[in-house]
Amino acid sequence: MFRKFTLLLVVFVAVTALCEVQKPAANNSAFDRVLGQVVAREAENVKALRQYSPVVETYLQEMRPDKDLGEVPVSDRYFLGRVSITKELDNTSFVTASKRNTTISGGFVKRMTGKMKNAVTPSHTDFNPTGFSYMLLIDQRGLDREHYSFEYVGREFLGELRCYVIDVTPKKKSGVGRFQGRIWVEDQAYNIVRFNGTFVNPNGAGHYLHFDTWRLNLQPGVWLPSYVYSEEGSVPNALPKDIGYKGQIRVWGYNVGRSKGGNAFTDVVVDDKTNVNDQSEAHQDLSPVAAQRAWERQAEDNALARLEFAGLLAPVGEVDKVLNTVVANLMITNNLEIQPEVRCRVLLTAPIESFNVGHTIVVSRGMLDVLPDEASLAAVLAHELAHIALAHHNDTRYAFSDQLIFNDEYAFQKMHFGRGAQDEEEADRKAVQLLQNSPYKDKLNNVGLFLRALDSRRAVLPHLIKAQLGNTLAQNNHVRLPELMNSAPRLEPLKTDQVAALPMGGRIKLDPWSNRIEISRSKGVALLGAREKMPFEVTPFFPFLTRLQAGTAAPTSAPAEAPAPSSSDKPVIGDSNEGSKTAAATPVAK
């Protein structure tokens, strides 16, 4: 008996020792080496971030529980600005009546939300946009072992990246507003590619919001914040009872508008004057009609170029070709011949809008995200095509270059492409005719359902439906294309086979470095119930992370690789089988 007991004791001690080897503790030398790499790389990435002033868009929806749909939005907020990170965080807004700088001093965010106001709706909360911008950073003061404790959790794949998963907790007396949560560290160069948690106050005062931040590898060795999802349920003393919120923060424009012109000038070849020849095919002046068209096109091109330079309009790309094809379908079946040719472009912002600048139709990213099918897209484009076909007046003031000399943040105040009520009504009638003669004529009920869904959310999501540059689709008692809406079937929110509109962010993928966009290749899934329909609603981000291959530019679908240390310098944590495991998810603060 004693011999068996001794044998069992030896086995227990051996197994315990083996487990300690397989799960490194904080003082494990391999784990310490990894932490040293992580801290160093994080300092380099924060330093790199200070070189840029990206566009940051924050869209929030306040939510209330619903017995049938789980929860529904009851109001929304929208912020758009350019953010610079130095010793302080500076947020310059695009959407205020005048230039507005919001700076929070003291090295960190002091408040994520303001105090409650006595507003008409009890759900009103005064959110601070700069506070949400701090979710781009783990800790502006630095992530180090002096102020934080680290605990290794395991390994997990995020896209193509195998990552170390580490829980992070601020030490006592480390200061207010330190990060508490979980980080994911890719295992080649030890960059933090995702962090999930909140900021905390050791004294328990105040309230900080939870967030899930994703970085993309946009330049060799540099991972920059690109997506943030934030969500909060009912919070005592912060948000109204039974009211929470969901929010998406998107970051783009890291390399837009930087050093344009100067570098391009070096590519200009100056020929000897004697060799300069007129290359035009016809040596003649333009006729009055041709001159007028050229003048209108100049105004059109100038306005589009200014919006693109400000980081608000996507460069010409593949999505434009898809939109152009739908426009071509409408034109061919209606025998329309329009010169100069009709073009399509995409506005990068979330609010749902469309407008035309001369013969260019502009549709917002938010609009493309929520449209349920091609027929609904055709309806949006048909309305703008109708303005062009009816020869409605084009504003040619932008043909004068001085009209476009202003700071980027004034773009929404200085530029506008809206139309009067009479033009809008005429375009609605013409658009219905175009659609009835088009390949989409048998699917116009889908268009009407989309408009019904839009109308049903008009009162609670005014910031999503409000146009920044054109006309709002649903305003006061008027909804665009009312004839199609009135003839559509009844809206059935609880039926899973009736999808009138999609959630936000599901169709268009944006490259934060170049502002190029593409259609998302994510696979659709069957709905399990009405709660998963979520029309016009905010949902979390789960991007497929990749590394930029050496010697290539950052593509739209995949961001960039940080140089990995040599294998002899690369510490290894955990057993060889952990790469196939998924760490347990504990995204909230401990």
C-alpha positions in Angstrom: 0.0 0.0 0.0 2.8 2.4 1.0 4.6 1.6 -2.3 1.5 2.4 -4.4 1.0 5.7 -2.5 4.6 6.7 -3.1 4.2 5.8 -6.8 1.0 7.9 -7.1 2.7 10.8 -5.4 5.7 10.7 -7.8 3.3 10.6 -10.8 1.3 13.6 -9.3 4.4 15.7 -8.8 5.6 14.9 -12.4 2.3 15.8 -14.0 2.1 19.0 -12.0 5.6 20.0 -13.1 4.8 19.2 -16.7 1.7 21.4 -16.5 3.7 24.2 -15.2 6.1 23.9 -18.2 3.2 23.8 -20.7 1.5 26.9 -19.2 4.1 29.6 -18.7 3.8 31.9 -15.6 4.6 35.6 -15.6 8.2 34.9 -14.6 8.8 32.2 -17.3 11.8 33.3 -19.3 10.2 32.6 -22.7 7.1 34.6 -21.7 9.3 37.4 -20.4 11.1 37.5 -23.8 7.8 37.7 -25.6 6.6 40.5 -23.4 9.9 42.4 -24.0 9.2 42.1 -27.8 5.6 43.1 -27.4 6.3 46.2 -25.4 9.0 47.4 -27.8 6.8 46.8 -30.9 3.9 48.6 -29.3 6.0 51.6 -28.6 7.1 51.6 -32.3 3.5 51.3 -33.5 2.3 54.2 -31.3 5.2 56.3 -32.6 4.2 55.5 -36.2 0.6 56.4 -35.5 1.7 59.9 -34.5 2.8 60.5 -38.0 -0.7 60.3 -39.4 -4.0 62.2 -39.1 -6.5 59.7 -40.3 -10.3 60.3 -40.8 -12.2 58.7 -37.9 -15.9 58.0 -38.3 -18.0 57.1 -35.2 -21.6 55.9 -35.6 -23.6 55.0 -32.5 -27.0 53.5 -32.0 -28.7 53.6 -28.6 -30.6 50.4 -28.1 -33.6 49.3 -26.0 -34.7 45.7 -25.2 -37.5 44.3 -27.4 -39.4 41.1 -26.6 -39.6 40.0 -30.2 -36.4 41.4 -31.8 -34.0 41.2 -28.8 -33.2 44.9 -29.0 -34.0 47.8 -31.3 -32.4 51.2 -31.9 -34.2 54.2 -30.4 -31.8 57.0 -31.4 -28.4 57.5 -33.0 -25.2 59.7 -33.0 -22.7 60.4 -35.8 -19.3 61.9 -35.6 -16.7 62.4 -38.4 -13.4 64.1 -37.9 -9.7 64.0 -38.5 -7.7 62.8 -35.5 -4.1 63.7 -34.7 -2.3 62.0 -31.8 0.6 63.8 -30.2 0.9 64.4 -26.4 -2.8 65.1 -26.6 -5.5 63.8 -28.8 -6.9 66.4 -31.3 -10.2 65.8 -33.1 -11.2 68.2 -35.8 -14.8 67.7 -36.8 -16.1 67.6 -40.4 -19.8 67.8 -39.5 -20.2 70.9 -37.3 -21.3 74.3 -38.6 -17.8 75.6 -38.2 -14.3 74.3 -37.4 -14.3 72.6 -34.1 -11.3 71.2 -32.3 -11.9 69.0 -29.3 -8.8 68.4 -27.2 -8.7 66.4 -24.0 -5.6 67.3 -22.0 -3.8 65.4 -19.2 -2.5 62.7 -21.4 -5.6 60.6 -21.4 -9.4 60.6 -21.8 -11.1 62.1 -18.8 -14.7 61.2 -19.8 -16.1 58.9 -22.3 -19.6 60.2 -21.9 -21.0 63.5 -20.7 -23.7 64.1 -18.2 -27.3 63.5 -19.0 -29.2 66.5 -20.5 -32.9 67.3 -20.0 -33.8 66.4 -23.5 -37.1 65.6 -25.2 -36.4 61.9 -25.4 -35.3 60.2 -22.1 -32.7 58.2 -24.1 -30.6 61.2 -25.0 -27.0 60.9 -24.0 -24.3 63.4 -24.7 -21.4 61.3 -26.1 -17.9 62.7 -26.4 -16.4 61.9 -29.9 -12.9 62.4 -28.7 -13.4 59.8 -26.0 -14.2 57.2 -28.6 -11.1 58.2 -30.5 -9.0 57.1 -27.5 -10.2 53.5 -28.2 -7.6 53.5 -31.1 -4.9 53.2 -28.4 -4.2 50.7 -25.7 -2.5 53.3 -23.6 -1.1 56.6 -24.9 1.3 56.7 -22.0 2.8 53.4 -23.0 2.2 49.7 -22.3 5.0 48.4 -20.0 5.6 46.0 -17.2 6.1 48.8 -14.7 2.4 49.7 -14.9 0.8 46.4 -16.1 0.6 42.7 -15.1 0.4 40.1 -18.0 -1.0 36.6 -17.9 -0.6 34.2 -20.8 -3.9 32.6 -21.9 -3.1 30.5 -25.0 -3.0 30.8 -28.7 -5.7 31.6 -31.3 -5.8 32.2 -35.0 -7.1 35.5 -36.3 -7.4 35.1 -40.0 -4.0 33.8 -41.2 -2.2 35.0 -38.1 -1.4 32.7 -35.2 -1.5 34.9 -32.1 -0.5 34.7 -28.5 -3.5 35.7 -26.3 -2.6 37.6 -23.1 -4.7 39.2 -20.4 -3.6 42.6 -19.3 -4.3 44.2 -15.9 -3.1 47.5 -14.5 -1.1 47.4 -11.3 -2.2 49.3 -8.2 -1.4 53.0 -8.2 -0.7 52.8 -11.9 -3.0 55.8 -12.6 -6.4 56.6 -13.9 -7.6 55.4 -17.4 -5.3 52.4 -17.8 -6.3 49.6 -20.1 -7.7 46.3 -18.7 -8.6 43.4 -20.9 -7.0 41.1 -23.5 -4.5 41.5 -26.3 -3.8 39.3 -29.3 -0.1 39.3 -30.4 0.9 37.9 -33.8 3.7 35.4 -33.3 6.3 36.6 -35.9 7.1 40.2 -35.0 5.0 40.4 -31.8 2.7 43.2 -32.9 -0.6 43.7 -31.1 -3.2 43.1 -33.7 -6.3 43.2 -31.5 -7.2 44.5 -28.0 -10.4 44.0 -26.2 -11.5 45.5 -22.9 -12.0 48.9 -21.2 -10.2 51.6 -19.3 -10.4 51.6 -15.6 -10.1 53.9 -12.6 -8.6 52.2 -9.5 -10.7 54.5 -7.3 -13.9 53.2 -8.9 -15.0 56.7 -9.9 -16.4 57.6 -13.4 -17.4 55.2 -16.1 -15.4 53.9 -19.1 -16.9 52.1 -22.0 -15.9 48.7 -23.5 -14.4 48.3 -26.9 -12.9 45.8 -29.3 -10.1 47.3 -31.5 -8.6 45.7 -34.6 -5.4 46.7 -36.4 -4.4 46.0 -40.0 -0.8 45.7 -41.3 -0.9 48.7 -43.7 2.8 49.3 -44.1 5.9 47.0 -43.6 6.4 46.7 -39.9 3.4 48.9 -39.0 0.0 47.9 -37.7 -2.5 50.7 -37.5 -6.0 50.8 -35.9 -8.7 50.4 -38.5 -11.9 49.1 -36.8 -13.4 49.5 -33.4 -16.6 48.1 -32.1 -18.0 49.4 -28.8 -21.0 48.1 -26.9 -22.6 48.8 -23.5 -25.7 47.5 -21.9 -27.7 49.4 -19.2 -25.0 51.1 -17.1 -26.0 52.6 -13.7 -25.3 56.4 -13.3 -24.1 56.6 -16.9 -26.8 55.7 -19.4 -30.6 55.7 -18.9 -32.3 52.7 -17.5 -32.9 49.9 -20.1 -30.8 51.8 -22.6 -27.5 50.6 -24.0 -25.7 51.4 -27.2 -23.7 49.8 -30.0 -21.1 51.7 -32.0 -18.8 51.3 -35.0 -15.6 53.3 -35.4 -13.9 53.2 -38.8 -10.5 54.7 -39.5 -9.2 55.5 -43.0 -7.2 58.0 -45.0 -3.8 57.2 -43.5 -2.0 58.0 -46.8 -4.5 60.2 -48.5 -3.6 63.8 -49.3 -0.1 63.4 -48.1 2.6 65.0 -50.2 0.5 65.1 -53.4 1.7 67.3 -56.2 5.3 67.8 -55.0 6.4 64.3 -55.7 4.3 64.1 -58.9 6.1 67.2 -60.3 9.4 65.3 -60.4 7.8 63.0 -63.0 7.1 65.9 -65.4 9.4 65.9 -68.4 10.2 69.4 -69.8 10.8 69.3 -73.5 12.8 71.7 -75.6 10.4 74.4 -76.9 11.3 73.6 -80.5 10.0 70.1 -80.0 6.6 71.0 -78.6 3.8 70.2 -81.0 0.1 70.5 -80.8 -1.2 66.9 -80.4 -4.9 67.7 -80.8 -6.7 65.9 -83.6 -8.8 68.9 -84.6 -7.3 72.5 -84.5 -10.6 74.3 -83.7 -12.4 76.0 -80.9 -15.4 74.3 -79.2 -18.9 75.1 -80.3 -21.0 76.9 -77.7 -22.8 73.7 -76.7 -19.6 71.8 -76.4 -18.0 74.6 -74.5 -20.8 74.6 -72.0 -20.5 70.8 -71.5 -16.8 71.2 -71.1 -17.3 73.9 -68.5 -19.8 71.7 -66.6 -17.4 68.7 -66.7 -14.6 70.9 -65.4 -16.8 71.9 -62.4 -17.7 68.2 -61.9 -14.1 67.0 -62.0 -12.9 69.7 -59.7 -15.5 68.9 -57.1 -14.8 65.1 -57.2 -11.1 65.6 -57.0 -11.5 67.9 -53.9 -13.7 65.3 -52.1 -11.2 62.6 -52.9 -8.2 64.6 -51.7 -10.1 65.3 -48.4 -10.4 61.5 -47.9 -14.2 61.5 -48.4 -14.5 59.9 -51.9 -13.1 56.6 -52.8 -10.6 56.5 -55.8 -11.9 55.1 -59.0 -12.1 51.3 -58.7 -13.9 48.0 -59.1 -17.1 49.0 -57.2 -17.6 51.9 -59.6 -17.6 49.4 -62.5 -20.4 47.5 -60.8 -22.5 50.7 -60.4 -21.7 51.7 -64.0 -23.0 48.4 -65.2 -26.4 48.9 -63.5 -26.6 52.4 -65.0 -25.8 51.0 -68.4 -28.7 48.5 -68.0 -31.1 51.4 -67.2 -29.8 53.5 -70.1 -29.8 50.7 -72.8 -33.3 49.5 -72.0 -34.6 53.1 -72.0 -32.8 54.2 -75.2 -30.9 56.9 -73.3 -27.9 58.5 -75.0 -26.2 61.0 -72.7 -23.0 62.9 -73.3 -20.6 63.3 -71.6 -20.9 59.7 -70.3 -22.5 59.0 -67.0 -20.1 57.8 -64.3 -20.4 56.5 -60.7 -18.4 57.1 -57.6 -18.6 56.1 -53.9 -18.6 58.4 -50.9 -16.8 56.8 -48.0 -19.1 57.8 -45.2 -21.9 55.8 -43.4 -25.0 58.1 -43.7 -27.3 56.9 -46.4 -27.4 59.2 -49.3 -26.9 59.6 -53.1 -26.6 62.7 -55.4 -25.3 63.7 -58.7 -22.4 66.0 -59.5 -22.9 66.9 -63.1 -23.0 63.6 -64.9 -21.4 61.7 -62.0 -23.7 59.7 -59.7 -22.3 59.5 -56.1 -23.6 56.8 -53.7 -22.4 56.5 -50.1 -20.8 53.5 -48.6 -23.5 53.3 -46.0 -26.2 53.2 -48.8 -24.4 50.3 -50.5 -24.1 48.4 -47.3 -27.8 48.3 -46.5 -29.3 47.9 -49.9 -30.8 44.3 -50.0 -30.5 43.6 -53.8 -29.5 44.9 -57.2 -33.1 46.1 -57.9 -32.9 48.4 -54.9 -29.5 49.7 -56.1 -30.9 50.3 -59.5 -33.7 52.4 -58.0 -31.2 54.6 -56.2 -29.2 55.1 -59.3 -32.3 55.6 -61.5 -33.3 58.6 -59.4 -29.9 60.3 -60.0 -29.9 59.2 -63.6 -33.3 60.9 -63.9 -31.8 64.2 -62.8 -29.2 63.9 -65.6 -31.7 62.8 -68.3 -34.0 65.7 -67.3 -31.1 68.1 -67.7 -31.6 69.6 -64.2 -29.4 72.5 -63.5 -25.7 71.7 -62.7 -23.9 74.0 -60.3 -20.8 75.2 -62.2 -19.3 77.4 -59.5 -16.7 74.6 -58.8 -15.2 75.3 -62.3 -13.5 78.2 -60.5 -10.6 76.7 -58.6 -10.8 79.3 -55.8 -14.1 77.8 -54.7 -12.3 74.7 -53.6 -9.5 76.3 -51.6 -10.5 75.4 -48.0 -9.4 73.1 -45.2 -10.6 69.5 -45.5 -12.8 69.7 -42.5 -15.0 72.4 -44.2 -15.9 70.1 -47.1 -19.5 69.4 -45.8 -20.0 73.1 -45.2 -18.5 74.5 -48.4 -19.9 71.8 -50.8 -23.5 70.8 -51.4 -25.3 69.1 -54.2 -28.9 69.0 -53.0 -31.9 69.9 -55.2 -35.2 71.6 -54.8 -38.5 69.9 -54.1 -39.7 70.2 -57.7 -36.6 68.7 -59.2 -36.8 65.8 -56.7 -40.5 65.1 -57.6 -39.7 65.2 -61.3 -36.8 62.8 -60.8 -39.0 60.4 -58.8 -41.5 60.2 -61.6 -38.9 59.8 -64.3 -37.0 57.1 -62.2 -40.2 55.0 -61.9 -40.5 55.1 -65.7 -36.9 54.1 -66.2 -37.3 51.2 -63.7 -40.5 49.9 -65.4 -38.7 49.6 -68.7 -35.6 48.0 -67.2 -34.5 44.4 -66.3 -35.5 45.2 -62.7 -39.2 45.8 -63.4 -40.3 42.5 -61.8 -38.5 43.2 -58.6 -39.8 46.7 -57.7 -41.7 45.3 -54.7 -38.2 44.7 -53.1 -37.5 48.4 -53.7 -40.7 49.4 -52.1 -40.0 47.2 -49.0 -36.6 48.8 -48.7 -38.2 52.3 -48.7 -40.8 51.1 -46.2 -38.0 49.9 -43.9 -36.2 53.2 -44.3 -39.3 55.1 -43.5 -39.9 53.0 -40.4 -36.5 53.9 -39.0 -36.6 57.6 -40.0 -37.6 58.9 -36.6 -35.1 56.9 -34.6 -32.1 57.0 -36.9 -32.0 60.6 -38.1 -28.2 60.8 -38.3 -27.9 57.7 -40.4 -30.6 58.9 -42.9 -29.5 62.5 -42.9 -27.5 63.4 -46.1 -24.3 65.4 -45.7 -23.9 66.5 -49.3 -27.1 65.7 -51.2 -30.8 65.2 -50.5 -32.1 63.0 -47.7 -34.0 60.0 -48.9 -36.7 60.3 -46.2 -37.4 63.8 -44.9 -40.5 65.2 -43.2 -43.4 63.4 -44.8 -41.6 62.7 -48.1 -39.8 59.4 -48.9 -38.0 59.1 -52.3 -39.9 57.1 -54.9 -43.2 57.2 -52.9 -45.1 55.3 -55.7 -42.9 52.2 -55.3 -43.2 52.4 -51.5 -47.0 52.7 -51.5 -47.4 49.7 -53.8 -45.1 47.4 -51.9 -46.2 44.6 -49.6 -46.6 45.2 -45.9 -43.4 45.2 -43.8 -43.1 42.0 -41.7 -40.3 42.5 -39.2 -40.8 39.0 -37.7 -40.6 37.1 -41.0 -37.1 35.8 -41.8 -37.9 35.3 -45.5 -38.5 39.1 -45.9 -35.2 41.0 -45.8 -36.0 44.6 -46.5 -32.7 46.1 -45.6 -29.3 44.8 -44.4 -27.2 45.6 -41.3 -24.4 48.2 -41.5 -21.0 47.3 -42.8 -21.6 44.0 -44.6 -21.0 44.8 -48.3 -18.2 47.3 -48.8 -14.6 46.7 -47.6 -12.4 49.8 -47.2 -8.6 49.8 -47.3 -7.7 52.3 -44.5 -4.3 53.1 -46.2 -5.3 54.0 -49.8 -9.1 54.5 -49.3 -9.7 52.0 -52.1 -12.8 49.9 -51.7 -14.0 46.5 -52.9 -17.1 44.3 -52.5 -16.8 42.1 -49.4 -16.4 38.4 -50.1 -17.9 37.3 -46.8 -20.2 34.3 -47.0 -23.9 34.8 -46.2 -25.5 32.7 -43.5 -29.1 31.5 -43.1 -31.0 33.5 -40.5 -32.0 31.6 -37.3 -34.7 34.1 -36.4 -36.0 37.6 -36.8 -33.5 38.9 -34.3 -30.7 38.4 -36.8 -32.3 40.6 -39.5 -31.0 43.8 -37.9 -31.9 46.3 -40.7 -29.8 49.4 -40.7 -28.2 48.3 -37.4 -24.6 48.3 -36.1 -22.9 44.9 -35.7 -19.4 43.9 -34.5 -16.2 43.6 -36.7 -14.4 40.4 -37.3 -11.9 41.1 -40.2 -9.8 38.4 -41.7 -6.2 39.4 -40.7 -3.3 38.9 -43.0 0.3 40.1 -43.5 1.4 42.2 -46.4 3.8 40.1 -48.4 7.3 41.5 -48.8 7.8 43.7 -51.9 4.1 44.4 -52.5 1.9 47.4 -51.8 -0.9 47.2 -49.3 -3.9 45.8 -51.2 -7.6 46.5 -50.4 -8.2 42.9 -49.2 -5.0 42.4 -47.2 -2.9 44.7 -45.1 1.1 44.6 -44.5 3.8 42.5 -42.9 6.1 43.5 -40.0 9.6 42.0 -40.4 10.0 39.0 -38.2 13.1 38.5 -36.1 15.4 35.6 -36.9 14.4 32.2 -35.6 17.2 32.1 -33.1 15.8 35.3 -31.5 12.2 34.1 -31.5 10.9 32.9 -28.1 8.2 30.2 -28.1 5.4 29.9 -25.7 3.2 26.9 -25.0 3.1 23.4 -26.5 3.3 22.6 -30.2 -0.4 21.7 -30.4 -1.8 25.0 -29.1 -1.9 26.5 -32.5 -5.0 24.6 -33.4 -6.8 25.7 -30.2 -9.0 28.7 -29.5 -8.5 30.7 -26.3 -11.6 31.2 -24.2 -13.2 34.5 -24.9 -13.4 36.9 -21.9 -13.6 40.3 -23.6 -14.8 42.3 -20.7 -12.7 43.7 -17.9 -12.0 41.5 -14.9 
